Amino acid sequence: MKITARGWPWQTVDSHWASNLDKTTGQKYGWNPFSVKGMGRFGGGWAFKFGITGSSSLRDWVIDLGFGSIRITFKKKGNAA
């Protein structure tokens, strides 16, 4: 199992064409849910979002909690890494 977090207020905006364009690469996302930086916390310009998304294989789950998301990936048995 692998758990990652993305888009939380204390994390920095990744380098992406949209964040490079508005010069927000490396800035912190911050607490303002109406401030969209780059492609937003959730991609596609979303500044805040709530919900649960599962992949078709049910191995990948994303839980969106308003200010950030948590991704849980279940690995196949026998896979190292």
C-alpha positions as CSV (number, residue, x, y, z in Angstrom):
1,M,0.0,0.0,0.0
2,K,1.2,3.5,-0.8
3,I,-0.3,6.7,0.6
4,T,0.4,10.2,-0.8
5,A,-1.0,13.6,-0.1
6,R,-1.2,16.6,-2.5
7,G,-2.6,20.1,-2.5
8,W,-2.5,20.8,1.2
9,P,-2.0,24.5,2.3
10,W,1.6,23.9,3.4
11,Q,2.7,22.1,0.3
12,T,4.3,23.9,-2.7
13,V,2.8,24.1,-6.2
14,D,4.5,21.7,-8.6
15,S,6.1,22.9,-11.9
16,H,3.4,22.6,-14.6
17,W,2.7,24.7,-17.7
18,A,-0.2,26.5,-15.9
19,S,1.7,27.3,-12.7
20,N,4.7,28.4,-14.8
21,L,2.4,30.7,-16.8
22,D,0.9,32.4,-13.7
23,K,4.4,32.2,-11.9
24,T,3.1,30.2,-8.9
25,T,5.6,27.3,-9.2
26,G,7.2,26.8,-5.8
27,Q,4.6,28.9,-3.8
28,K,2.6,27.3,-1.1
29,Y,-1.1,26.5,-1.9
30,G,-2.2,28.5,1.2
31,W,-5.5,28.4,3.0
32,N,-7.7,30.5,0.7
33,P,-9.9,28.0,-1.2
34,F,-10.8,30.6,-3.8
35,S,-7.2,31.2,-4.8
36,V,-6.5,29.0,-7.8
37,K,-2.8,28.6,-8.5
38,G,-1.7,26.9,-11.7
39,M,-4.1,24.0,-12.3
40,G,-5.4,24.3,-8.8
41,R,-5.1,21.8,-5.9
42,F,-7.0,19.1,-7.8
43,G,-6.2,19.8,-11.4
44,G,-8.5,21.4,-14.0
45,G,-8.6,24.7,-12.0
46,W,-10.3,23.2,-8.9
47,A,-9.5,25.3,-5.8
48,F,-11.5,23.1,-3.4
49,K,-13.3,19.7,-3.9
50,F,-14.9,17.0,-1.8
51,G,-15.4,13.4,-2.8
52,I,-14.1,9.9,-3.2
53,T,-12.8,8.5,-6.6
54,G,-11.9,4.9,-7.3
55,S,-10.1,3.5,-10.3
56,S,-11.8,0.9,-12.4
57,S,-9.5,-1.8,-10.9
58,L,-10.3,-0.5,-7.4
59,R,-6.5,-0.4,-6.7
60,D,-6.3,3.4,-6.7
61,W,-8.5,5.6,-4.4
62,V,-8.4,9.4,-4.1
63,I,-10.2,11.1,-1.2
64,D,-10.6,14.8,-1.7
65,L,-11.0,16.7,1.5
66,G,-11.6,20.3,0.5
67,F,-8.1,21.7,1.0
68,G,-6.1,18.7,-0.3
69,S,-6.3,15.1,-1.3
70,I,-5.1,11.7,-0.1
71,R,-4.3,8.9,-2.6
72,I,-4.2,5.3,-1.6
73,T,-2.7,2.8,-4.0
74,F,-2.9,-0.9,-3.3
75,K,0.0,-2.8,-4.9
76,K,-0.3,-6.3,-6.3
77,K,1.2,-9.1,-4.2
78,G,4.7,-9.8,-5.3
79,N,5.5,-6.3,-6.5
80,A,8.4,-4.7,-4.8
81,A,8.4,-0.9,-4.5
